[in-house]
Amino acid sequence: MTMEKIKIAIVDDHQILRAGLKVLLQCIDNIDIVIEASNGKEFIEQLEVTTPDLVIIDINMPVMNGAEAVKIARKKFPDLKVIVLSMNREEHYFKTMNDLGVDGYIIKESDYEELEHAIETVLKGGKYFSQELLLSMVNNRPTHMKINLSDREQEVLNYMCKGLSANEIADKLFISPRTVEKYRSDLLLRTESANSISLVVFAIKNGLVTL
């Protein structure tokens, strides 16, 4: 039986980068590039015809930037996976995209293997953010809170920081995905984190985990 192909969109204003990404990604089994766009507006227009499973998108683009495009796309297609591929390391760019609920943020200097790993992680339901980016943010922010974790909370947090999904963590710890989600919710509340990625940054910044 033939597996259904994973549909991917590439949105970047640099034609050479789009072409290079397309060549590289098409080497991965079961991937089909269904959308190529040079800005957010083109991407949104093409969404009216084709719905990808995942979009790899830049932030700074003419006509419509990546943040605007993701906001519109996610409103129409809440299940769309989003990986940001950007030159921007500044925290405010990361925060803007993180607040929109993107699934990954990769620096353009990253190697192809990291991008492939990010795609695999995100498609499994996990989150992936370049360690270089997270460390850069952590090093520029002072610690502000200390919390004590149970052994199980520490285990769940460690796996979350590795980008594992709730189902994958459940398999590792021999507990149910619902139990993992309960630990995740409790950790978010205790650390005053808005989402999983904010929790990861908090954990690294406060020495709860190490990369």
C-alpha positions as CSV (number, residue, x, y, z in Angstrom):
1,M,0.0,0.0,0.0
2,T,1.4,3.4,-1.0
3,M,1.8,5.9,1.9
4,E,0.2,9.2,1.5
5,K,2.8,11.9,0.8
6,I,3.4,14.7,3.3
7,K,2.5,18.0,1.6
8,I,5.0,20.9,2.3
9,A,4.9,24.6,1.4
10,I,8.1,26.7,1.1
11,V,7.7,30.4,1.6
12,D,10.8,32.6,1.2
13,D,11.6,35.7,-0.8
14,H,15.0,34.3,-2.0
15,Q,14.4,32.2,-5.1
16,I,17.8,30.4,-4.8
17,L,17.0,29.3,-1.2
18,R,13.5,28.0,-2.2
19,A,15.0,26.1,-5.1
20,G,17.7,24.6,-2.9
21,L,15.3,23.6,-0.2
22,K,13.0,22.0,-2.8
23,V,15.9,19.8,-4.1
24,L,16.9,18.8,-0.6
25,L,13.4,18.0,0.7
26,Q,12.5,16.0,-2.3
27,C,15.2,13.6,-1.4
28,I,13.2,12.6,1.7
29,D,10.7,9.8,1.2
30,N,7.0,10.7,1.1
31,I,7.5,14.4,0.8
32,D,5.8,16.5,-1.9
33,I,6.4,20.2,-2.3
34,V,2.9,21.5,-3.1
35,I,3.4,25.3,-2.6
36,E,6.3,27.7,-3.4
37,A,5.8,31.3,-2.6
38,S,8.0,34.4,-2.4
39,N,5.9,36.2,0.3
40,G,3.0,35.7,2.7
41,K,0.4,37.0,0.3
42,E,1.3,34.5,-2.4
43,F,1.2,31.7,0.2
44,I,-2.3,32.7,1.5
45,E,-3.6,32.9,-2.1
46,Q,-2.3,29.4,-2.9
47,L,-3.9,28.0,0.3
48,E,-7.2,28.6,-1.4
49,V,-6.2,25.8,-3.9
50,T,-3.9,23.5,-2.0
51,T,-3.6,22.8,1.8
52,P,-0.2,21.6,2.9
53,D,0.5,19.6,6.1
54,L,3.5,21.8,7.0
55,V,4.9,25.2,5.9
56,I,8.5,26.2,6.1
57,I,8.4,30.0,6.2
58,D,10.7,33.0,6.6
59,I,9.8,36.1,8.7
60,N,11.0,39.2,6.8
61,M,9.4,39.2,3.3
62,P,7.9,41.9,1.1
63,V,4.2,42.4,0.6
64,M,3.2,40.3,3.6
65,N,5.7,39.0,6.3
66,G,5.8,35.6,7.8
67,A,4.0,36.5,11.1
68,E,1.0,38.0,9.2
69,A,0.8,35.0,6.9
70,V,1.0,32.4,9.8
71,K,-1.7,34.3,11.7
72,I,-4.1,34.2,8.7
73,A,-3.2,30.6,7.7
74,R,-3.6,29.2,11.2
75,K,-7.1,30.9,11.5
76,K,-8.2,29.0,8.3
77,F,-6.2,25.8,9.0
78,P,-5.6,25.3,12.8
79,D,-3.8,22.0,12.2
80,L,-1.2,23.4,9.8
81,K,2.3,22.7,11.1
82,V,4.7,25.7,10.9
83,I,8.5,25.8,11.0
84,V,10.2,29.2,10.8
85,L,13.4,29.3,8.8
86,S,15.0,32.7,9.4
87,M,18.2,34.6,9.8
88,N,16.7,36.5,12.8
89,R,18.1,35.5,16.2
90,E,16.6,38.4,18.1
91,E,14.3,37.4,20.9
92,H,11.4,39.7,19.8
93,Y,11.2,37.8,16.5
94,F,11.1,34.5,18.3
95,K,8.5,35.7,20.8
96,T,6.3,37.0,17.9
97,M,6.3,33.6,16.2
98,N,6.1,31.6,19.4
99,D,3.0,33.6,20.4
100,L,1.5,32.5,17.2
101,G,2.1,28.9,18.2
102,V,4.6,27.9,15.6
103,D,6.0,24.4,15.9
104,G,9.6,25.1,15.1
105,Y,12.2,27.9,14.7
106,I,15.4,27.1,12.8
107,I,18.3,29.5,12.0
108,K,19.2,29.6,8.3
109,E,22.8,28.7,9.2
110,S,21.7,25.4,10.5
111,D,22.7,22.3,8.6
112,Y,20.3,20.2,6.5
113,E,20.3,17.4,9.0
114,E,18.9,19.7,11.7
115,L,16.1,20.9,9.4
116,E,15.3,17.3,8.5
117,H,15.2,16.4,12.2
118,A,12.9,19.4,12.9
119,I,10.5,18.3,10.2
120,E,10.4,14.8,11.5
121,T,9.9,16.1,15.1
122,V,7.1,18.5,14.2
123,L,5.2,16.0,12.0
124,K,5.2,13.6,15.0
125,G,3.5,16.3,17.1
126,G,6.6,17.6,18.9
127,K,8.3,21.0,18.9
128,Y,11.7,21.9,17.6
129,F,13.8,25.0,18.1
130,S,17.4,25.4,17.3
131,Q,19.6,24.9,20.4
132,E,21.7,27.8,19.2
133,L,18.7,30.1,19.3
134,L,17.5,28.9,22.8
135,L,21.0,29.3,24.3
136,S,21.4,32.7,22.8
137,M,18.1,33.8,24.5
138,V,18.9,32.1,27.8
139,N,22.4,33.7,28.0
140,N,20.8,37.1,27.6
141,R,18.1,36.7,30.3
142,P,18.7,36.6,34.0
143,T,17.1,33.9,36.1
144,H,14.1,35.0,38.1
145,M,12.4,32.0,39.7
146,K,13.3,28.7,41.4
147,I,11.0,25.7,41.6
148,N,11.3,22.2,43.0
149,L,10.3,19.4,40.7
150,S,9.3,15.8,41.5
151,D,11.3,13.1,39.8
152,R,8.4,12.5,37.4
153,E,8.0,16.2,36.6
154,Q,11.7,16.3,35.9
155,E,11.5,13.4,33.5
156,V,8.6,14.9,31.6
157,L,10.3,18.3,31.4
158,N,13.5,16.7,30.2
159,Y,11.7,14.9,27.3
160,M,9.7,18.1,26.5
161,C,13.0,20.0,26.1
162,K,14.1,17.3,23.7
163,G,11.1,18.1,21.5
164,L,9.2,14.8,22.1
165,S,5.4,14.8,21.7
166,A,3.0,13.8,24.5
167,N,2.6,10.3,22.9
168,E,6.4,9.8,22.7
169,I,6.9,10.9,26.3
170,A,4.1,8.6,27.4
171,D,5.8,5.6,25.6
172,K,9.1,6.5,27.3
173,L,7.7,6.7,30.8
174,F,5.0,4.0,30.4
175,I,2.2,6.4,31.3
176,S,-0.8,7.7,29.3
177,P,-0.6,10.7,27.0
178,R,-3.4,12.2,29.2
179,T,-1.1,12.0,32.2
180,V,1.7,13.6,30.3
181,E,-0.6,16.5,29.4
182,K,-1.6,16.8,33.1
183,Y,2.1,17.2,34.0
184,R,2.6,19.6,31.2
185,S,-0.3,21.8,32.3
186,D,1.0,21.8,35.9
187,L,4.5,22.8,34.8
188,L,3.1,25.6,32.6
189,L,1.1,26.9,35.6
190,R,3.9,26.6,38.1
191,T,6.5,28.4,35.9
192,E,4.0,31.0,34.6
193,S,4.8,29.9,31.0
194,A,2.4,30.6,28.2
195,N,3.2,27.5,26.1
196,S,5.6,24.6,25.8
197,I,8.4,26.6,24.2
198,S,8.2,29.3,26.9
199,L,8.5,26.4,29.4
200,V,11.6,25.1,27.6
201,V,13.3,28.6,27.7
202,F,12.4,28.9,31.4
203,A,13.8,25.4,32.2
204,I,17.1,26.1,30.5
205,K,17.4,29.7,31.9
206,N,16.7,28.5,35.5
207,G,19.0,25.5,35.3
208,L,16.3,22.9,35.4
209,V,17.7,21.2,32.3
210,T,20.8,21.5,30.2
211,L,21.1,21.3,26.5
